[in-house]
Amino acid sequence: MKQLAAGKLIVKKSKFYAHLYQISSTQDITKIIEDHHTTYSNANHHCYAIYYCDEKGSCRKEFQHDGEVGHPGKVLLQSLDRNNLTSHALVVSRVFGGIKLGVGGVSRAFRKAGNGAIDVYKKN
């Protein structure tokens, strides 16, 4: 696995830390999430999406909401898919700022954070 880009978004005092990784297998996500739990130990949720295609052309997509409302894992997967980022993982860790965003607000914030990391990657 290799980190390609990162970004931070603040929405109503909540902090969203987004990271885009290139992965060599779907098992890489275990190590990535462990690292996020260490780096962002005060984060309430570590949501992710994986879009991985092997050499044979077999693709696997998965996501995890980590108990967060608004289906953020699915939103992150849509961002990977829309940008044709196969063999990638997109992870967003949220540190709750004390103000509830609602289902739609959470989805929008995760989408914006994830797309921010993708945009950084595309610019480089």
Order of alpha helices (4+ residues) and beta strands (2+ residues): beta-beta-alpha-beta-beta-alpha-beta-alpha
